[in-house]
Amino acid sequence: MQHVLMTGNVVSKEQFDELRSLAPKFSIVRGDFDDNANFPESTVVQIGQFKIGLIHGHQVVPWGDTMALAMVQRQLDVDILISGHTHKSEVKEYEGKWFINPGSVTGAYSGLESEILPSFILLAIQGNKVVTYVYKLVNNKVDISRSEFQKK
């Protein structure tokens, strides 16, 4: 793993340090429960040929709404927008761009969904192609789904 992208709500220094130790590069944004004022509201990172925007998602109303997220994607001028807040993992393409929500690795409570499955997403970027691997814990078994996105 080369880069960790974190959508915020890292509520303890121990969690932050653990995530920070996973890869040589680490990017984080401030979630609605983060106290660290040094975390930015949004950030853009270049990984290979892709500009990736990162936000927590509480700033987008309605939360998780594709058209509202597309406005942020255009403002940040990114190929991929990663957002959280809803705790529901999702990978979708809209208007030729990719929108990713990694969900919640702990399966934390969400006011929007009654059944949240613990999840996280790995991105494999090579050339003009991104492959996502969505890992979900379903009935105590790990379910992995795969999607591909190619930059045009």
CORURVEN-V136468 format. One record per residue. N is the residue number from 1. SS is DSSP state (H for helix, E for strand, L for the rest). NEAR is the number of other ideal C-beta (glycine too) atoms within 10 Angstrom. Layout:
n	ss	near
N	SS	NEAR
N	SS	NEAR
This chain:
n	ss	near
1	L	9
2	L	9
3	E	15
4	E	15
5	E	22
6	E	23
7	L	24
8	L	24
9	L	21
10	L	21
11	L	14
12	L	8
13	H	10
14	H	9
15	H	14
16	H	17
17	H	10
18	H	11
19	H	15
20	H	14
21	L	9
22	L	11
23	L	13
24	L	8
25	E	11
26	E	14
27	E	19
28	E	22
29	E	24
30	L	23
31	L	20
32	L	12
33	L	12
34	L	17
35	L	7
36	L	13
37	L	7
38	L	7
39	L	18
40	E	14
41	L	12
42	E	17
43	E	16
44	E	14
45	E	16
46	E	10
47	E	17
48	L	13
49	L	13
50	E	19
51	E	17
52	E	24
53	E	25
54	E	25
55	E	25
56	L	24
57	L	24
58	L	19
59	L	16
60	L	20
61	L	8
62	L	10
63	L	18
64	L	21
65	L	12
66	H	13
67	H	10
68	H	16
69	H	22
70	H	16
71	H	11
72	H	18
73	H	23
74	H	13
75	H	11
76	H	16
77	L	9
78	L	21
79	L	20
80	E	24
81	E	27
82	E	24
83	L	28
84	L	26
85	L	23
86	L	22
87	L	25
88	L	19
89	L	23
90	E	16
91	E	20
92	E	12
93	E	10
94	E	13
95	L	10
96	L	9
97	E	18
98	E	22
99	E	21
100	E	25
101	E	24
102	L	24
103	L	26
104	E	22
105	L	17
106	L	13
107	L	15
108	L	13
109	L	10
110	L	17
111	L	9
112	L	12
113	L	13
114	L	7
115	L	7
116	L	18
117	L	17
118	E	17
119	E	23
120	E	15
121	E	21
122	E	13
123	E	22
124	E	11
125	E	18
126	E	9
127	L	10
128	L	13
129	E	14
130	E	24
131	E	14
132	E	19
133	E	14
134	E	20
135	E	18
136	E	17
137	E	14
138	E	10
139	L	6
140	L	5
141	E	7
142	E	10
143	E	12
144	E	9
145	E	12
146	E	11
147	E	15
148	E	9
149	E	21
150	E	9
151	L	17
152	L	6
